[in-house]
Amino acid sequence: MPRRKYKEIGIDDSVFQERVVKLARKFKVDEKQFIKDQSRLLARDAARFTPPFAQFPDWHKGRHVGTKADLEMGEYAVDWDLRRIFAPISDKKAWDEFRKSKGGPVYRYNTIKAPGVITDAFKMHQWHRDHKRRDGRTKKIKNRNGIPWVPESLFYEYVKSQQASVGMAKASFLKASMAFGGKSSATPKIKRHLARTSGSGNLVKTGKGYDGHIRASAEGLYHLIRLLPHLRRNRTKKAEKRLEILAKKAVKSSGFKTR
């Protein structure tokens, strides 16, 4: 079965939506606008809590999506991951070994030292794809003799090409947030992905009111799945707290006592 290139996540949780609707009606605010705002903020939170990050985001504060340190951590992770499945050697040695082995396994004293020497980016990509886990990270090859050799120059070119996609998963949720009217408050290296990433957000009219649907698709989203319940719960608490503050201000401005 062919491996799916991307992990797609949809945030349209019915429980979260019901709570948001109840809050809007409880505090008598514009239901459609309130749900739109909460969907925008939830998508932004999802972008913040999607890897990479140098330091786990603060649950209680923060609006900016990604930092320079976050992306550097992501680029480091890409390099480390690829070194688990490729063994870079000098270009001269790689080509000498490739010619000697005629594209087959590399032997030393009748023992296989490497399954072969990879000399082009397409085959590197195939090997990389076949040695990925469900979460997008690479599988560990326990036997060092099972790791193919690659010329250093080719290895670093491939690493750079993979690092160019760091931040794509964050951008997919940022794009969804922007679909609800959010701002592109993110580091430039994340915003550059907005044009080619897959992320969407839309309000759907239902018999019970409005639902905010958020969808994002990119490698790296797998890590967010376990955090989704916490993100929904955290966003609901913040929404209720904000509405209570606004309600108290409205009562105070009208001349009535709040206690």
C-alpha positions as CSV (number, residue, x, y, z in Angstrom):
1,M,0.0,0.0,0.0
2,P,1.5,3.4,-0.9
3,R,2.4,5.6,2.0
4,R,0.4,8.8,2.5
5,K,2.6,11.8,2.0
6,Y,0.9,14.0,4.6
7,K,-1.0,13.6,7.8
8,E,-4.3,15.5,7.6
9,I,-5.9,16.8,10.8
10,G,-9.4,18.3,11.0
11,I,-10.5,20.2,14.1
12,D,-14.3,20.2,14.1
13,D,-15.0,18.6,17.5
14,S,-18.7,18.6,18.3
15,V,-18.2,18.9,22.1
16,F,-15.9,22.0,21.7
17,Q,-18.4,23.6,19.3
18,E,-21.3,22.9,21.6
19,R,-19.5,24.6,24.5
20,V,-18.6,27.6,22.4
21,V,-22.2,28.0,21.3
22,K,-23.4,27.8,24.9
23,L,-21.0,30.4,25.9
24,A,-22.0,32.8,23.1
25,R,-25.7,32.4,24.1
26,K,-25.0,32.6,27.8
27,F,-23.3,35.9,27.5
28,K,-25.6,37.1,24.7
29,V,-22.8,38.0,22.2
30,D,-22.9,37.7,18.4
31,E,-22.9,33.9,18.0
32,K,-21.5,33.8,14.5
33,Q,-18.7,36.3,15.2
34,F,-17.8,34.6,18.5
35,I,-17.5,31.2,17.0
36,K,-15.4,32.6,14.2
37,D,-13.1,34.3,16.7
38,Q,-12.7,31.2,18.8
39,S,-12.0,29.0,15.7
40,R,-9.4,31.5,14.6
41,L,-7.7,31.4,18.0
42,L,-7.9,27.6,18.2
43,A,-6.2,27.3,14.8
44,R,-3.5,29.8,16.0
45,D,-3.0,27.7,19.2
46,A,-2.6,24.6,17.0
47,A,0.0,26.3,15.0
48,R,2.0,27.3,18.1
49,F,1.8,23.8,19.6
50,T,2.8,22.1,16.4
51,P,6.6,21.1,16.3
52,P,9.2,22.2,15.9
53,F,9.8,24.3,19.0
54,A,13.0,24.9,21.0
55,Q,10.9,25.3,24.2
56,F,7.4,24.0,24.7
57,P,5.0,26.8,24.3
58,D,3.3,28.5,27.3
59,W,-0.3,27.4,27.7
60,H,-1.4,30.8,29.2
61,K,0.3,33.4,27.0
62,G,1.8,33.9,23.6
63,R,0.5,34.8,20.1
64,H,3.5,34.6,17.8
65,V,3.8,31.4,15.7
66,G,7.3,30.1,15.8
67,T,10.7,31.6,16.5
68,K,14.2,31.5,14.9
69,A,15.2,29.0,17.7
70,D,12.2,26.8,16.9
71,L,13.2,26.6,13.2
72,E,16.8,25.9,14.1
73,M,15.7,23.1,16.3
74,G,13.6,21.7,13.4
75,E,16.6,21.9,11.0
76,Y,18.8,20.1,13.5
77,A,16.2,17.4,13.8
78,V,16.1,16.9,10.0
79,D,19.9,16.6,9.9
80,W,19.9,14.1,12.9
81,D,17.1,12.1,11.4
82,L,18.9,11.7,8.0
83,R,22.1,10.6,9.7
84,R,20.2,7.7,11.2
85,I,19.5,6.2,7.7
86,F,22.5,7.6,5.6
87,A,26.2,7.4,6.2
88,P,28.0,10.3,4.4
89,I,31.5,9.7,3.2
90,S,33.9,11.7,1.1
91,D,32.9,12.1,-2.5
92,K,36.0,10.4,-3.8
93,K,35.6,7.4,-1.6
94,A,31.9,7.1,-2.4
95,W,32.5,7.0,-6.2
96,D,35.4,4.6,-5.8
97,E,33.3,2.2,-3.8
98,F,30.3,2.6,-6.2
99,R,32.5,1.6,-9.1
100,K,34.1,-1.3,-7.2
101,S,30.7,-2.7,-6.0
102,K,29.0,-1.9,-9.4
103,G,26.1,-0.5,-7.6
104,G,25.7,-3.5,-5.2
105,P,26.6,-4.1,-1.6
106,V,30.0,-2.9,-0.3
107,Y,32.1,-5.8,1.1
108,R,35.1,-5.9,3.4
109,Y,36.7,-9.4,4.0
110,N,33.6,-11.2,2.7
111,T,31.4,-9.1,5.1
112,I,28.8,-6.6,3.9
113,K,29.7,-3.1,5.3
114,A,26.9,-1.3,3.5
115,P,23.9,-2.3,1.4
116,G,25.2,0.0,-1.3
117,V,26.4,3.5,-2.3
118,I,23.6,5.9,-3.2
119,T,24.7,8.4,-5.8
120,D,21.6,10.3,-6.8
121,A,18.9,12.4,-4.9
122,F,16.0,10.4,-6.3
123,K,17.2,7.1,-4.7
124,M,18.0,9.0,-1.5
125,H,14.4,10.2,-1.5
126,Q,13.1,6.7,-2.1
127,W,15.2,5.3,0.8
128,H,14.1,8.2,3.0
129,R,10.4,7.6,2.2
130,D,10.7,3.9,2.9
131,H,12.4,4.4,6.3
132,K,9.9,6.9,7.8
133,R,7.7,6.2,10.8
134,R,4.1,7.2,10.9
135,D,5.0,10.4,12.7
136,G,7.3,11.4,9.8
137,R,10.6,10.8,11.7
138,T,13.0,8.2,10.5
139,K,13.3,4.6,11.7
140,K,16.4,3.5,13.5
141,I,18.5,1.0,11.5
142,K,19.9,-1.1,14.2
143,N,22.7,-2.7,12.1
144,R,25.2,-0.1,11.0
145,N,26.1,-2.3,8.1
146,G,22.5,-1.8,6.9
147,I,23.0,2.0,6.3
148,P,23.8,3.0,2.7
149,W,26.8,5.2,2.0
150,V,26.3,8.5,0.2
151,P,28.8,11.2,-1.1
152,E,29.1,14.1,1.4
153,S,28.1,16.7,-1.2
154,L,25.0,14.9,-2.1
155,F,24.1,14.3,1.5
156,Y,24.3,18.0,2.4
157,E,22.3,19.0,-0.6
158,Y,19.6,16.6,0.3
159,V,19.6,17.7,4.0
160,K,19.2,21.3,2.8
161,S,16.3,20.4,0.5
162,Q,14.5,18.7,3.4
163,Q,15.2,21.6,5.8
164,A,13.5,23.9,3.4
165,S,10.2,22.5,4.5
166,V,10.7,23.0,8.2
167,G,7.8,25.1,9.6
168,M,5.4,23.8,6.9
169,A,3.1,22.1,9.5
170,K,2.9,25.3,11.6
171,A,2.1,27.3,8.5
172,S,-0.8,25.0,7.6
173,F,-2.6,25.9,10.9
174,L,-1.6,29.5,10.6
175,K,-3.2,29.5,7.1
176,A,-6.4,28.1,8.7
177,S,-6.4,30.8,11.3
178,M,-6.0,33.5,8.6
179,A,-9.1,32.0,6.8
180,F,-11.1,33.1,9.9
181,G,-9.5,36.6,9.8
182,G,-6.4,36.0,11.8
183,K,-3.1,37.9,11.3
184,S,0.0,36.2,9.9
185,S,1.9,36.8,13.1
186,A,4.8,34.4,12.5
187,T,8.5,34.3,11.8
188,P,9.2,35.0,8.1
189,K,10.5,31.4,7.5
190,I,7.1,30.1,8.4
191,K,5.1,32.7,6.5
192,R,7.0,31.8,3.3
193,H,5.2,28.5,3.3
194,L,1.7,30.0,3.3
195,A,1.4,30.0,-0.5
196,R,2.1,26.3,-0.8
197,T,0.8,24.7,2.4
198,S,-2.6,23.1,2.8
199,G,-4.7,24.7,5.5
200,S,-8.3,25.9,5.6
201,G,-11.0,27.3,7.9
202,N,-14.7,27.9,7.4
203,L,-17.9,28.5,9.2
204,V,-20.7,26.1,8.5
205,K,-24.4,26.9,9.3
206,T,-26.1,24.0,11.0
207,G,-29.5,23.5,12.5
208,K,-28.0,24.3,15.9
209,G,-26.1,27.4,14.9
210,Y,-22.6,27.7,13.4
211,D,-19.6,25.3,13.4
212,G,-16.0,26.4,12.8
213,H,-14.2,23.7,10.8
214,I,-10.4,23.7,10.7
215,R,-8.3,21.5,8.5
216,A,-4.5,21.3,8.0
217,S,-2.3,18.9,6.1
218,A,1.5,18.6,6.4
219,E,4.2,16.3,7.7
220,G,4.7,16.9,11.4
221,L,1.0,17.2,12.3
222,Y,1.1,13.7,13.8
223,H,2.7,15.0,17.0
224,L,-0.2,17.4,17.6
225,I,-2.9,14.7,17.9
226,R,-2.3,13.9,21.6
227,L,-2.5,17.7,22.4
228,L,-5.8,18.4,20.6
229,P,-8.0,17.7,23.7
230,H,-5.9,20.0,25.8
231,L,-6.0,22.7,23.2
232,R,-9.8,22.6,22.9
233,R,-10.2,22.6,26.7
234,N,-7.7,25.4,27.1
235,R,-9.4,27.5,24.4
236,T,-12.8,27.0,26.0
237,K,-11.5,28.2,29.4
238,K,-9.9,31.3,27.9
239,A,-13.1,32.1,26.0
240,E,-15.3,31.9,29.1
241,K,-12.8,34.0,31.2
242,R,-12.7,36.6,28.5
243,L,-16.5,36.8,28.2
244,E,-16.9,37.1,32.0
245,I,-14.5,40.0,32.0
246,L,-16.4,41.7,29.2
247,A,-19.7,41.0,31.0
248,K,-18.5,42.6,34.2
249,K,-17.2,45.7,32.3
250,A,-20.6,46.0,30.6
251,V,-22.5,45.8,33.9
252,K,-20.0,48.3,35.5
253,S,-20.4,50.8,32.7
254,S,-24.2,50.6,33.0
255,G,-24.0,51.7,36.7
256,F,-25.0,48.3,38.3
257,K,-22.9,46.6,40.9
258,T,-21.3,43.3,40.0
259,R,-21.3,42.0,43.6
